């Protein structure tokens, strides 16, 4: 299991139901959510699908690389997600 940061930009119309769909998708693929930070509604740098604002969420998760590929395909089919990004965190070595 690797540690990842997942940043998601949702459509601003109904972020609560969209957040639930994201959690359901992650739980479906046996992903452990270790932290969550909502950044709220922010203005986008450029228009995405005719949206000028998006709802930002940052999730810290533990997942296998295979499950990340499956989640990518599920997120690409979800029309409420404007953008998402997985960043693999480096493991900290103890002295």
Secondary structure, 3 states (H helix, E strand, C coil): CEEEEEEEEEECCCHHHHHHHHHHHHHHCCCEEEEEEEEEEEEEEEEECCEEEEEEEEEEEEECHHHHHHHHHHHHHCCCEEEEEEEECCCCCCC
